[in-house]
C-alpha cells in the first residue's frame, strides 16, 4: 500500500486530501509544517509528498531544498493558491514533480498521484 505524506498548515486541507488518498487505498501521514514534514519524510520514507507552498516554520520552497540537499528519492507535489508562473518555475527548478493550484479537484489530483506513485516505485 503506497504511503503518502501530506504537509499543509491547514487542517481542513489535510483532511480533504487525506480522505481522497485513503479512498484510493493509500496510507496517509500528515504534518502541519515543512519542518515536521521533513522529519517524518526522513523517518518514514513515504512514496510521495504532497506539500503546501506557504506555511510557517518551513515553507514548501524550504522543503524542496531539504529534499534535494539530502538526496531523498521522494517525489514532491506542490499545492498552492499562488498562480504566478514564476512560482511554478521556481518549484520545478527545485525539483517539484508538479505544481497544482488550490483548491485542487479530486479529478485532477488522483491521476497525478497515481502516475507519481507508479513512476516512484522503488525496489
N, C-alpha and C positions, 0 to 999 in steps of 0.2 A: 504494500500500500504506500503510495507516494506521500512524502512528508513535506508540507508547505509552511513556511514561516511568514506570517503577516505582521508587518511593522507599521503602525499608524497610531498617532496620538488621539484619534477619535475612536472612542469605544463603540460608537454607532457604526462606523465604517468597518471596524474589526469584526463586529457581529454580522453585518451583512455579507462580507466576503467569506467569513468562516462558514456561514450557512450554505453559500453557493458551493464552496470547496468540499465540505463534508457530504453534501448531496451527490457530489461526483465521486465519492469514495476515497477522498484524501484524508490523511491525518493532518490536523492543523495545530500549529504552535502560534502564539501571539506575543507581541511586545508593544509597549506604548511609546518607545522612542528608539532611535538608532543605536544608542549605546547598549541598552539592554538587548536589543535585537541582534547586534553583532556578537555579544557574549553567548546568546542562545545559538546562533549560527555556528560558532566555533565548537560549542559543546555537542549540539545535536546533529550537525551536518545535514540540514534539510536538502531536498531535491530542488527546491525553488524558493526564492524570497520575493514577496510582493511588498513593496515599500512605498509609503507616502514620501513626498519630497520635502515639505516644510513641517518640521517638528522641533520641539525643544531638545536640549542636550546634544543630540547629534542628528543632523538632518539627513535626507536621502543622498545628497552630494557626499557628505562625510562618510556615510555607509558604503557608497560605491568605491570611494578611495580606500577604505579599510579592506574591503573585499579584494580589491585589486592588489593592494600593497602586501597583503598576507597570502596572496595567491590561492584564495579559496575558489574551488571549482564549482561554484554555485551560481546559477543564472539569477539575475535580479531584474524584476519587472517593476518599473516605477509608475505609480499612480499620482496624478497631480491635478489641481484646478488651474494651474498656470498653463495657458495655451500658447505662450510665446515660442517661436521657432528656436530661439537661442537656448531656451531651457531644454528643449528636446535634444538639440545638437550637443549641448554640454553633457547631458546624461548619457547619451550614446557614446560620446568620446571617453567617458569614464568607465564604460563597459556595460551599461544597462542593456539588457536583452531587447527591451522596447519601452516606450513611454506612452501611457494611456491617460486620457483626460477623465477626471471625475465629473459627475458621477458616471461610473462605468456600468454598462449594461451587461447582464448575465450572458446575453447572446454574443457579445464582443469578448468578454473575459474568458469564458470556458474554452473556446477553440484555441486561444493563445496559450492558455495554461496547459492544455493537452499537448500541443506542439512542443512547448518548452520542456515538459516532463518527458516526452518521447525522445527528444534530442539530448536531454541531460542524463539519460540512463548511464549510470556509472557501473563499472564491473564490481 
